[in-house]
Amino acid sequence: MRGMTAGSLEVTSDGTVRGMVGGDVLVASGVHATIKGMVAGDVIVERGASVRITGMVSGRVVNLGGAVEVRGMVAG
């Protein structure tokens, strides 16, 4: 995903989120994702998902049983 998403975003396949998300980002179970942009809300990681954050998250990172690596900034 590139560009700007005004609301929330559900990531249902492996890949990279670039750009800005105006709401939350939900990383679905079994998905491997990298977030390189800015998330205005929370990043929610479901059980069995993995996410690498190299961008900025204004909200919280909520880990529901996945794997999280933070190399960027989480403000919440």
Secondary structure, 3 states (H helix, E strand, C coil): CCCEECCCEEECCCEEECCEECCCEEECCCCEEEECCEECCCEEECCCCEEEECCEECCCEEECCCEEEECCEECC
